[in-house]
Amino acid sequence: MQRGTTGEKKARARYPKAKFLVFDKQTEAGDTVATGRADAFVYDKMSIEQLNKEHPDTTRILPGDLGKETYCMAFKKGSPLRDRTDEFLAEATKPGGKVDELLKKWVPAWEQYRVQDR
């Protein structure tokens, strides 16, 4: 796993008796699993899917996850950026909006990640 990620924290909490290899870069962790020098790699779903696509004969994706993550932003009290950011995000995250457009362009199997109707 990659050092300092939420995946590292969640894996250690879920599997306290496991032996962990920790890497500074995601690619090092992925390559270690793909070459058989480690049994598992905990990371975000899109990265794991890419690793599996690059190494279909030596990797597989296990079902389930270690939980969802929420991202947030903080602004200085009274900042005009807050309202502008809220407006941008409301528009960009609409189904068929900019987020879906970028996912479709850049992410394999993008339908899994697209913005769902609210």
Buried (B, 14 or more C-beta within 10 A) or exposed (E): BBEEBEBBEBBBEEEEEEEEBEBEEBEEBBBBBBEEEBEBBBBBEBBBBBBBEEBEEEBEEEEEEBEEEEEEEEEEEEEEEBEEEEEEBEEBBBEEBBBBEEBEEEBEEBEEBBBEEE
